[in-house]
Amino acid sequence: MNRSHPAKTKKHVLRDYNEMTVRKICSCITGTGSDIYTQERVFTFNRVEIKVQPSVKVKNGAPMSIVCHADISKSTNFQLKHNFTIFKDGKLVFMTVSGKGDARYEIPVARSSDTGDYECTVEADGKAKSSNSLHVWVTGMTKPILTAEKKEVLEGEVVKLRCELPEEVPPLYFFFRKIKMNSTPKEKFVFEPHRNFSVMEFSVEEDDNILQFDCFGRRNVKLEFESSKHSNTTLVTVREPFIKPTLNAKPSSNITEGDRIQFECSTVVAQMRDIEIILQKNKTILSSVRDEKLLKYSAVATLEDSGEYLCKVEQGRTSKTTKLNVIVSELFPKPILAASMSKLDENKELTLNCSISGFQKANFSILRKNSNGDICLKNSGNLTIIVNVNDTGSYICKAEVKGIVKESKPVRINVYAPVSKPTLSVASGLPEVVLGKPLQLICRSVMGTPPITFRFYKGNEIKKTVINDTYATFLDKNITQNDKRGYKCDARNNHSSGMKTSNILNITVIVPIRNASLGSIPYEEVEDGSETVFLCSVNEGSWPIRFRIFRKTDREVLLFEKNENADRVMWRKEAMNRRDTGTYYCMASNRANVDVKSRPITISVVLAAWQKGVIAAFVLILIAGAVTLTLWWFLCKKKKAKGPSMEMSGSALATNLTSEKLTRQHNDGDYYSGSGYIEDSENHMKSTDENKGPDLESAEVEYTEVEVSTLDPHRDSVENRHSRIQGHPDAT
């Protein structure tokens, strides 16, 4: 049986096996008769098992065996060398070579450190197989060993202990116990992740005489805790550096106030070094001494000196205390200060009287409380003064007997000046409010001693009561348009003059502008040069109203602005021109400071009727001139083409045409010939323009078309084909 170094892991061992296998295969290939040798030595691993004897749970100190068994099938009965390797928690703990199928790892004395997961690997002739993992639990832990640094210590020092669990493997828990007679042990624990021992300190307290200490260990195995036995008990003796102090009161712990009392606190010290004696009452240190065995403290006893006193002696970490209860009897009760009145008007008389019930022989003084120190008014038990507002404050009296001074409870005196007539105003300044918004009022009284009670009225109805120093506010959210009730307020304090009332404040309710609209006459289309009337109106709104009219093209231009005590305004725009074409709208606003904008309207500036007539006449003149020139050119061309023979025919034809026209002109006075119209067109247009007649655009145009052809011997007459009349409504 061979045991390997525990630092070698399963990974390293398998790597060594692979290298050995490669070397064996190479040697078999290079040898003679390798084929026969390979066929004869055929084997396979069926399974590899690992077992623990006597069981998987072994008591601490008992023997234990780890058995690895390999089940192998062979082609022939040949000898096979097996390499057995056993791992614990992945680390190599045992290795051997055997010709048998079993290997045994013997542990004569099992310890808790042998607890873990075991696994077996078998390698033979280049083949390897591993078993399943098996958990082994060595129950029970070794008994810990406890040692103390000192066997004898002083009060206030510390005891340093060391607890060790030999043969145990961390992580471990260590528990230390301090045991006193007739008391529950004090326990502390430490977790040690990397070592099998731990150190702990315990302080030695007052009244510790003989102390006992022990310890025990604990570990976690598969989520289960296992504890060791308790260690050996170690005794530590405690010596006192000084004895418990004594505290006395002289002449007695029961005295009367005014008497002098003296406290004495003493102790016996082994070594007079860094020792301190302290006397205190209710956590307040009265006196202290250092490096002395006795403390003395004296004072004149007062009633407040009754209570528990404590004497404390300290040296290093050690301290001891002694308590003493002292009772101080009352020499005389506290004085009582009485006032003739606690609330009074200014310039009234105030009397203060200081007395002690059942006790007359005392020195009295009356004082007024002040943040910078009480002000003594009179060294007597009685005081009478005429008060003013500045005398408001707290007053006390003091009584002194045998050096004992006692103070009365304070008495509060309030002196009142009358309130002045209050003024009621609107927080925003002006006495107006926009409909739908709240109204905030301020009632202010310049004079008067606070607290002052203010009341707000709407009509005769009380709306709010406020107690304040000099002013009060009221917010009215229920503002209606037709609410005609006025506001007022009154103010009063504790002065006997009573209540003062303000003047009535009437509020103007401003109705915001609603639904602005803009119209014009004429609407949409306006003739060039004519007048246009714009009308901007609102449905509702308080006067005065600010009206503004704008034209919007590429920018907004203000054309008209006026403040009007009406719900509408009219603006006349004379001589409209083409540049006035555009979109118009109006805006209306009042003191509600809300601009209401109308819907826009579009105005188009068009030509006037006479401008259209001039343009039409000019066009007609051009057309008539063109027709005349065309006719003249046509006749001239025909005349040149026919020669002299045609001149006679043309003259006769022209004579006939002229006669016919003159006849028709005489019979129908409303018709004009084409040439006659051209000649008289200027006079006709002037006449029409002067009479503002509507017939300018419907002026008649008459023209005659003449066709001249070659004379036919068989026909003696010249045909006049047709004549046409245009522009008149009766033309056929």
Salt bridges, closest charged atoms under 4 A:
ASP16 OD2 - LYS8 NZ 3.01
GLU49 OE2 - ARG47 NE 2.99
ASP71 OD2 - ARG47 NH1 3.07
ASP89 OD2 - LYS88 NZ 3.31
ASP102 OD1 - HIS69 ND1 2.46
GLU106 OE2 - ARG104 NE 3.53
ASP117 OD1 - HIS135 ND1 2.91
ASP117 OD2 - LYS222 NZ 3.91
GLU119 OE2 - LYS10 NZ 2.43
GLU152 OE2 - ARG239 NE 2.90
GLU155 OE1 - LYS320 NZ 3.34
GLU164 OE1 - ARG162 NH1 2.99
GLU167 OE1 - ARG111 NE 2.24
GLU192 OE1 - ARG195 NE 3.01
GLU205 OE2 - LYS186 NZ 3.11
ASP208 OD2 - LYS178 NZ 3.06
ASP208 OD1 - LYS180 NZ 2.70
ASP214 OD2 - ARG177 NH2 2.85
ASP214 OD2 - HIS230 ND1 3.42
GLU226 OE1 - ARG219 NH2 2.80
GLU240 OE2 - LYS320 NZ 2.32
GLU257 OE2 - LYS406 NZ 2.52
GLU264 OE2 - LYS250 NZ 3.33
GLU276 OE1 - ARG290 NH1 3.13
GLU314 OE2 - LYS312 NZ 3.32
GLU330 OE2 - LYS406 NZ 3.47
ASP345 OD2 - HIS495 NE2 3.70
ASP374 OD2 - LYS369 NZ 3.68
GLU432 OE1 - ARG591 NH1 2.76
GLU461 OE2 - LYS463 NZ 3.40
GLU461 OE1 - ARG485 NH1 3.43
ASP476 OD2 - LYS458 NZ 2.97
ASP483 OD2 - LYS458 NZ 2.95
ASP483 OD1 - ARG485 NE 3.40
ASP490 OD2 - ARG455 NH2 3.28
GLU531 OE1 - ARG572 NH1 3.30
GLU540 OE1 - ARG514 NE 3.10
GLU561 OE2 - ARG546 NH2 2.59
GLU564 OE1 - LYS562 NZ 3.32
ASP567 OD1 - ARG568 NE 3.56
ASP580 OD1 - ARG551 NH1 3.91
ASP580 OD2 - LYS573 NZ 3.31
ASP595 OD1 - ARG548 NH2 3.42
GLU682 OE2 - LYS686 NZ 3.49
GLU700 OE2 - HIS728 NE2 3.34
GLU702 OE2 - LYS661 NZ 1.93
GLU707 OE1 - ARG721 NE 3.95
GLU719 OE2 - ARG715 NH2 2.10
GLU719 OE1 - ARG721 NH2 2.52
ASP730 OD2 - HIS728 ND1 3.92
